[in-house]
């Protein structure tokens, strides 16, 4: 099976429909719902033949999205965790938000709070109250999607332990993994514990059973396979055993890490950057393992459509008939013609399935 789905960035929507992603967008559910619906109406009306909608990059899934869902606390996972530890939220009208970096810099992991006490934080209580409010006001018409989830499928979404440690602790984490390994292990164990506690809490609050978990380990491509095995594999496996099968995301070139990733259990799906060897992935994981892959930004920005088509042909050849999904995220400045060309090319391939065709069926199952 071959699929293709895409999402629009905040920058694209700011230019296209004037959407503003200020603080209220993230902390006022009614404002969030209105803006999200505006953006998805634009997507449906402007690109009717495309499996293309508005969501956080690579988190929400089109077949599970509907205008009845209201995002509560829809902030990137490692930023939510940072805010619970004292980081300041930094919104931007025309792009993704951020937090003040390094909120744990210089702190000993032994000083970190018991993860269960995070549930007493004012921010968690705010989101809990908003979940109750949306449920009661809408009389069942609207469905709250809680923090750490991006649609009604039940897939939890978190950043990986290394990626989160880098965000919260700072760039020295990479050196400390070599010079202070025990300190780093304790930090990453705490991060995993915190995500498990928070995801379970918000799933229960919203009545949304956890089915699986997306782990965005964006920083993994910056370390060796040995460090992945020593730090990432144990904690990601524990997260999988606690929350559900893992969808592992590694956006950089990750060919050298694939054998290490194979030691994560349970691992249900790989989400890879476009320069990772698909041939190596199939050699290690076989044809049955679902894999999604993203085209390169330089190819989506190119004036010509040939680079992205050459890349797509190469990936298909190396894929050798495995279950494969192409996923992309549109930023301002990308050439939409490259995405049209990629979509048209894939639609002509044997085994192509239009992601839009399963959307209504999947909605009725949730």
Backbone torsions as a table, in degrees:
resi	resn	phi	psi	omega
1	UNK	NA	138.7	178.0
2	UNK	-126.3	132.3	177.3
3	UNK	-134.1	165.5	171.6
4	UNK	-145.0	130.7	176.2
5	UNK	-140.7	151.8	-179.5
6	UNK	-141.4	162.7	178.1
7	UNK	-132.1	154.2	175.2
8	UNK	-94.4	142.7	175.6
9	UNK	-83.3	167.7	175.2
10	UNK	-64.4	-38.0	178.6
11	UNK	-60.6	-41.6	178.5
12	UNK	-63.5	-45.7	-177.0
13	UNK	-69.7	-31.3	176.0
14	UNK	-61.8	-41.4	179.9
15	UNK	-75.9	-36.7	-173.1
16	UNK	-78.1	-43.4	-174.4
17	UNK	-126.8	5.1	179.2
18	UNK	73.6	19.1	178.9
19	UNK	-63.4	137.2	-179.4
20	UNK	-115.5	127.9	-174.0
21	UNK	-108.6	61.7	-179.1
22	UNK	-84.1	-171.6	-176.3
23	UNK	-60.1	-39.6	-178.8
24	UNK	-61.8	-31.3	179.1
25	UNK	-57.0	-37.0	-176.5
26	UNK	-88.0	-25.1	-171.3
27	UNK	-118.4	0.2	174.1
28	UNK	-116.4	104.4	-176.0
29	UNK	-57.8	-35.5	-179.7
30	UNK	-67.3	-42.2	176.5
31	UNK	-64.8	-43.0	179.8
32	UNK	-59.5	-45.7	-178.4
33	UNK	-62.8	-42.8	-179.2
34	UNK	-63.7	-44.2	-178.7
35	UNK	-68.5	-43.2	179.7
36	UNK	-61.6	-41.1	178.1
37	UNK	-66.4	-40.7	176.7
38	UNK	-57.8	-46.2	-177.7
39	UNK	-66.9	-40.2	-179.0
40	UNK	-76.0	-28.0	171.8
41	UNK	-63.4	-42.6	177.2
42	UNK	-59.8	-45.3	-178.2
43	UNK	-61.0	-45.5	-177.4
44	UNK	-67.8	-39.1	-176.5
45	UNK	-78.1	-34.5	-174.1
46	UNK	-89.2	-27.8	-177.8
47	UNK	-130.5	63.1	-171.0
48	UNK	-65.9	-24.0	-178.3
49	UNK	-96.5	9.4	-174.1
50	UNK	-114.2	145.4	172.2
51	UNK	-84.7	74.5	-168.9
52	UNK	-139.5	124.4	-178.5
53	UNK	-145.7	179.6	-178.3
54	UNK	-99.9	125.2	176.7
55	UNK	-167.1	168.6	171.4
56	UNK	-60.9	142.9	-175.3
57	UNK	-53.9	120.0	169.2
58	UNK	67.2	16.4	-179.5
59	UNK	-110.3	-61.9	177.3
60	UNK	-70.7	154.6	178.3
61	UNK	-120.1	131.8	-173.8
62	UNK	-57.4	-39.1	-175.7
63	UNK	-70.1	-13.1	179.5
64	UNK	-110.0	-1.4	-179.2
65	UNK	-87.0	144.5	171.5
66	UNK	-150.6	162.0	-178.8
67	UNK	-71.0	-7.7	178.4
68	UNK	-84.4	-8.7	-177.6
69	UNK	-89.3	142.0	178.7
70	UNK	-121.9	118.7	-178.2
71	UNK	-76.7	124.4	176.1
72	UNK	-107.3	124.7	177.9
73	UNK	58.2	41.0	-178.0
74	UNK	-76.7	69.9	179.2
75	UNK	-118.3	145.9	-179.5
76	UNK	-50.5	139.6	-171.7
77	UNK	-54.6	-47.5	-177.4
78	UNK	-69.7	-23.3	175.8
79	UNK	-74.1	-39.4	175.6
80	UNK	-60.1	-44.6	178.9
81	UNK	-62.4	-41.4	178.1
82	UNK	-62.6	-38.8	178.8
83	UNK	-65.1	-33.2	176.8
84	UNK	-70.8	-15.3	179.1
85	UNK	-105.6	7.7	173.8
86	UNK	110.2	-2.6	178.0
87	UNK	-70.0	150.5	176.4
88	UNK	-90.2	142.1	177.2
89	UNK	-81.5	134.6	-176.5
90	UNK	-126.6	91.7	179.5
91	UNK	-79.1	164.5	175.3
92	UNK	-142.0	134.1	-174.0
93	UNK	-60.8	-33.0	-168.7
94	UNK	-121.9	19.1	178.7
95	UNK	-161.7	-177.6	-179.7
96	UNK	-63.0	149.0	176.2
97	UNK	-77.5	174.6	178.2
98	UNK	-150.1	178.9	171.1
99	UNK	-128.4	162.8	173.8
100	UNK	-63.6	130.9	-172.2
101	UNK	-78.1	161.2	170.4
102	UNK	65.9	38.2	-177.5
103	UNK	-66.8	-16.8	178.0
104	UNK	-106.8	7.6	-177.0
105	UNK	-56.6	128.6	176.9
106	UNK	81.7	-4.1	-178.4
107	UNK	-91.3	145.8	176.7
108	UNK	-82.0	135.0	178.5
109	UNK	-54.6	-25.6	179.1
110	UNK	-65.7	-19.3	-179.8
111	UNK	-83.9	-10.5	-176.4
112	UNK	-68.9	147.1	-177.9
113	UNK	-71.4	157.1	170.6
114	UNK	-57.6	126.9	-178.1
115	UNK	-51.9	-33.0	179.8
116	UNK	-62.7	-28.7	-179.0
117	UNK	-73.1	-14.6	176.3
118	UNK	-62.4	-25.3	-178.4
119	UNK	-69.7	-13.9	176.6
120	UNK	-90.0	-2.7	-178.1
121	UNK	-66.1	145.7	-179.2
122	UNK	-58.5	-33.4	-179.2
123	UNK	-67.9	-41.7	177.0
124	UNK	-63.6	-42.5	178.4
125	UNK	-64.4	-36.6	176.4
126	UNK	-60.1	-49.2	-178.8
127	UNK	-66.9	-37.3	175.9
128	UNK	-58.9	-44.1	179.9
129	UNK	-65.1	-37.5	179.8
130	UNK	-68.0	-35.6	176.0
131	UNK	-61.1	-46.5	178.6
132	UNK	-63.1	-41.6	-177.7
133	UNK	-63.3	-46.2	-179.5
134	UNK	-63.1	-41.1	179.1
135	UNK	-63.1	-43.2	-174.9
136	UNK	-76.6	-39.5	-177.8
137	UNK	-67.7	-39.1	-172.5
138	UNK	-85.7	-9.3	-179.4
139	UNK	53.1	41.3	176.8
140	UNK	87.5	-5.8	-178.8
141	UNK	-74.4	-36.8	179.6
142	UNK	-106.8	150.6	-178.1
143	UNK	-121.0	120.0	177.7
144	UNK	-73.3	132.8	172.4
145	UNK	-104.3	113.6	-168.8
146	UNK	-77.9	169.0	173.3
147	UNK	-53.1	146.3	-179.0
148	UNK	73.2	12.8	172.3
149	UNK	-135.0	152.2	-176.7
150	UNK	-126.0	-1.9	174.0
151	UNK	-161.4	-174.1	-174.3
152	UNK	-90.0	13.8	-176.6
153	UNK	-76.9	-22.5	-174.8
154	UNK	94.9	5.6	177.0
155	UNK	-80.5	116.0	173.6
156	UNK	-72.7	151.6	-178.5
157	UNK	-131.2	121.5	178.6
158	UNK	-139.0	162.6	168.0
159	UNK	-86.2	154.2	178.3
160	UNK	-67.8	165.9	-174.8
161	UNK	-66.5	-36.1	178.1
162	UNK	-72.4	-45.1	179.6
163	UNK	-60.9	-40.7	177.8
164	UNK	-68.0	-41.9	179.4
165	UNK	-62.0	-39.6	177.6
166	UNK	-62.5	-42.4	-178.9
167	UNK	-65.7	-42.1	-172.5
168	UNK	-87.5	-34.2	-172.8
169	UNK	-99.3	-32.5	179.9
170	UNK	111.8	175.8	-174.7
171	UNK	-65.9	-19.9	-179.7
172	UNK	-65.9	-10.5	179.1
173	UNK	-57.5	-34.0	-176.6
174	UNK	-68.2	-42.2	175.9
175	UNK	-69.8	-38.9	-178.0
176	UNK	-66.4	-26.8	176.6
177	UNK	-61.5	-27.9	179.4
178	UNK	-90.8	-36.4	-173.1
179	UNK	-100.5	-24.5	-179.5
180	UNK	-134.1	58.8	-172.3
181	UNK	-60.2	-37.4	-178.3
182	UNK	-65.9	-40.0	177.0
183	UNK	-60.7	-44.0	-178.9
184	UNK	-67.5	-38.0	177.8
185	UNK	-62.4	-42.5	179.7
186	UNK	-64.5	-40.0	178.4
187	UNK	-62.9	-46.0	-177.5
188	UNK	-71.0	-32.8	173.8
189	UNK	-62.8	-41.0	178.9
190	UNK	-65.0	-42.5	178.6
191	UNK	-58.6	-46.3	179.1
192	UNK	-61.2	-45.1	178.8
193	UNK	-59.7	-42.7	-178.3
194	UNK	-63.8	-44.4	179.4
195	UNK	-63.2	-41.3	179.9
196	UNK	-61.2	-46.5	179.6
197	UNK	-61.4	-47.1	-175.3
198	UNK	-68.7	-43.5	179.9
199	UNK	-63.7	-43.4	178.3
200	UNK	-62.8	-41.5	-178.5
201	UNK	-61.8	-51.3	-174.8
202	UNK	-71.8	-31.0	174.7
203	UNK	-62.1	-43.7	178.9
204	UNK	-66.8	-40.7	-178.7
205	UNK	-61.4	-36.1	-177.3
206	UNK	-96.8	0.1	-178.0
207	UNK	63.9	41.1	-175.7
208	UNK	-121.4	98.6	-179.3
209	UNK	-60.4	139.0	179.5
210	UNK	-79.7	127.4	179.9
211	UNK	-102.7	-38.2	-179.4
212	UNK	-162.3	-177.0	-175.8
213	UNK	-143.0	127.7	171.8
214	UNK	-84.8	125.1	178.0
215	UNK	-115.4	107.3	-178.5
216	UNK	-87.6	89.8	-178.9
217	UNK	-96.1	67.0	-173.5
218	UNK	-65.6	-25.2	-176.3
219	UNK	-88.7	-3.5	-173.3
220	UNK	-63.0	-32.2	-176.3
221	UNK	-69.9	-4.7	-179.7
222	UNK	-96.7	3.5	-179.9
223	UNK	-128.8	171.4	-176.0
224	UNK	-81.9	162.6	174.6
225	UNK	-57.3	-36.0	-179.8
226	UNK	-63.3	-40.4	179.0
227	UNK	-70.8	-35.5	174.9
228	UNK	-60.3	-45.7	-179.4
229	UNK	-65.4	-36.4	-175.7
230	UNK	-77.5	-36.2	-171.9
231	UNK	-112.1	-44.0	-171.8
232	UNK	-83.9	-46.0	-175.0
233	UNK	-59.0	-48.3	-177.2
234	UNK	-62.1	-44.0	-176.4
235	UNK	-75.3	-35.8	177.5
236	UNK	-67.2	-37.9	176.2
237	UNK	-63.5	-40.5	179.3
238	UNK	-66.1	-39.5	175.7
239	UNK	-60.5	-44.0	178.8
240	UNK	-61.9	-41.8	179.3
241	UNK	-67.7	-27.6	-177.0
242	UNK	-87.8	-35.3	-173.7
243	UNK	-111.1	-33.2	-177.2
244	UNK	144.1	172.8	-177.8
245	UNK	-52.8	143.5	-171.8
246	UNK	-94.6	130.5	163.4
247	UNK	-98.5	107.6	-174.0
248	UNK	-94.8	123.6	178.8
249	UNK	-106.8	126.3	173.1
250	UNK	-137.7	104.3	-166.7
251	UNK	-81.9	-20.8	179.5
252	UNK	-85.8	-179.2	176.4
253	UNK	-63.8	118.6	-168.6
254	UNK	-128.8	18.2	-178.7
255	UNK	-54.7	-42.2	-177.0
256	UNK	-70.2	-11.2	-176.6
257	UNK	-104.1	-5.2	-171.7
258	UNK	-61.7	-39.1	179.3
259	UNK	-65.4	-35.4	176.5
260	UNK	-68.6	-42.5	178.7
261	UNK	-59.0	-32.9	-177.8
262	UNK	-63.9	-15.8	-179.9
263	UNK	-87.5	-3.6	175.7
264	UNK	-78.6	130.5	177.6
265	UNK	-139.3	136.7	-1.5
266	UNK	-85.2	133.4	179.4
267	UNK	-113.5	114.9	-174.4
268	UNK	-100.0	-26.3	-174.0
269	UNK	-157.2	143.8	174.8
270	UNK	-108.5	137.9	177.5
271	UNK	-124.6	111.2	-165.9
272	UNK	-120.2	156.0	172.3
273	UNK	-76.6	156.0	-169.1
274	UNK	-66.8	-13.6	179.6
275	UNK	-97.2	-0.6	175.6
276	UNK	-75.0	140.5	-177.0
277	UNK	-70.1	115.7	176.3
278	UNK	-70.3	-33.0	178.4
279	UNK	-61.4	-43.0	179.0
280	UNK	-67.3	-39.2	178.8
281	UNK	-61.4	-42.8	-179.9
282	UNK	-71.2	-32.9	177.0
283	UNK	-61.5	-39.3	-176.2
284	UNK	-85.1	-42.5	-170.7
285	UNK	-103.7	-10.0	179.7
286	UNK	80.1	177.5	-176.1
287	UNK	-79.6	-21.1	-173.7
288	UNK	-80.9	-23.1	-178.0
289	UNK	-69.8	120.6	176.8
290	UNK	-64.9	134.4	178.1
291	UNK	-132.0	135.2	169.8
292	UNK	-114.7	150.6	-175.7
293	UNK	-144.9	146.2	-175.2
294	UNK	-109.6	137.0	174.4
295	UNK	-66.0	160.7	-175.8
296	UNK	-79.3	138.9	177.7
297	UNK	-53.0	-37.4	-179.2
298	UNK	-65.0	-31.8	178.6
299	UNK	-76.9	-33.5	176.6
300	UNK	-73.1	-20.1	179.7
301	UNK	-92.9	-11.7	-173.7
302	UNK	-67.6	150.0	176.3
303	UNK	-70.1	-35.6	179.8
304	UNK	-91.6	150.4	176.7
305	UNK	-88.4	-7.2	-176.2
306	UNK	-62.3	-42.3	-179.3
307	UNK	-58.6	-42.6	-178.0
308	UNK	-71.4	-33.1	177.8
309	UNK	-71.6	-39.1	175.9
310	UNK	-60.8	-42.9	178.5
311	UNK	-62.8	-45.1	-177.9
312	UNK	-62.9	-40.8	178.1
313	UNK	-62.7	-42.4	179.9
314	UNK	-62.5	-44.2	179.5
315	UNK	-63.5	-42.8	179.7
316	UNK	-62.4	-41.4	-180.0
317	UNK	-63.3	-45.9	-179.2
318	UNK	-71.3	-26.8	-178.6
319	UNK	-66.5	-30.5	174.2
320	UNK	55.7	39.1	173.0
321	UNK	87.1	10.7	178.9
322	UNK	-75.8	171.1	177.3
323	UNK	-72.9	114.5	-168.2
324	UNK	-136.4	132.2	174.4
325	UNK	-123.4	132.7	172.6
326	UNK	-93.5	129.5	179.7
327	UNK	-129.8	142.6	-178.5
328	UNK	-146.7	160.7	-179.0
329	UNK	-133.1	121.4	-173.9
330	UNK	-88.0	119.8	175.2
331	UNK	-106.8	157.2	175.3
332	UNK	-55.3	138.4	179.6
333	UNK	96.8	-14.7	175.7
334	UNK	-73.7	147.4	-178.8
335	UNK	-88.4	108.9	-176.4
336	UNK	-62.2	-23.4	178.2
337	UNK	-63.3	-30.8	178.4
338	UNK	-66.1	-35.3	179.6
339	UNK	-74.6	-38.5	173.5
340	UNK	-58.5	-45.5	-178.2
341	UNK	-64.6	-42.6	178.8
342	UNK	-62.9	-44.6	-179.9
343	UNK	-62.3	-47.0	179.7
344	UNK	-61.4	-40.0	178.9
345	UNK	-62.2	-45.9	-177.7
346	UNK	-69.1	-32.7	179.1
347	UNK	-63.4	-21.8	-179.4
348	UNK	-88.0	-3.4	-176.6
349	UNK	-86.4	145.7	176.4
350	UNK	-64.0	132.8	179.4
351	UNK	91.1	3.5	179.3
352	UNK	-68.5	137.4	174.5
353	UNK	-126.2	127.6	178.5
354	UNK	-74.0	118.4	-178.4
355	UNK	-60.5	-27.4	-178.7
356	UNK	-69.6	-24.4	-175.2
357	UNK	-69.2	-24.7	-178.9
358	UNK	-96.0	1.4	-171.3
359	UNK	-65.6	-48.8	-177.1
360	UNK	-69.2	-38.6	179.5
361	UNK	-61.4	-45.7	-176.9
362	UNK	-67.7	-32.8	179.2
363	UNK	-63.4	-37.4	-176.4
364	UNK	-72.1	-11.2	-178.4
365	UNK	-91.5	-4.8	-174.2
366	UNK	-114.0	NA	NA
